Amino acid sequence: MNPFRAAIAVARKDLVSEWRTREMVPALAQFVVLALLIGNFGFQIDSRNAPSIAPGILWLALVFAGLIAFGRTFAAEREQSSLEAMLMTPASPVAIFAGKAIAASVLLILCEVVMLPALSLFFGTPFSGDLVIAVLLATIGMASLGCLFAAIVARVRARELLLPLLTLPLWIPFIVAGGQAVQSAMGLPGSYDQAIGLLIDFDILFVVLTSLAARFVLDE
């Protein structure tokens, strides 16, 4: 079976399920807006310090939204005990993992569609293509790691605790490089091109590593 078609089929299944239930995206969108609103009222924001504070609030909201989204990646299969059935199909474990990661990334990107304009509205920071590119590049690598660890802890009772403990340390490179890129996109000093280059390097590294590891994780 074509791995690409299998991955698209898995992603489509998850996205259609979300479209029917509408459980995840509205909740995540409300969460990120509330997080930005709390950050706006929690700090004394003006035109001088907004570019320094807004990136931190952005990444806090994005990290916690990502933990929620990726934590639910294998929820349906866990509740229905259908992961074993998926693994018995001709689709490879890597294709199943890729489909899951694509679906989770799309859901998180839909939340970012709400979050980035809200960030500009609440903090008065510029909304630009450079900002969008930085966040999207970080989302790719974070999704690959988040989905891998979600698969690892799917059968563990303390999965809600273990997922952040495993995921957050490896998300730090994306937060650091992404934060530098976002700050540069908002007009602060820094090398935007260098930060974007780091994000691309991290994406390639972790997408390859997680794809290799997914075969063993899902087979277990």
Secondary structure, 3 states (H helix, E strand, C coil): CCHHHHHHHHHHHHHHHHHHHCCHHHHHHHHHHHHHHHHHHHCCCCCCCHHHHHHHHHHHHHHHHHHHHHHCCCHHHHHHCCHHHHHCCCCCHHHHHHHHHHHHHHHHHHHHHHHHHHHHHHHCCCCCHHHHHHHHHHHHHHHHHHHHHHHHCCCCCCHHHHHHHHHHHHHHHHHHHHHHHHHHHCCCCCCHHHHHHHHHHHHHHHHHHHHHHHHHHHHC
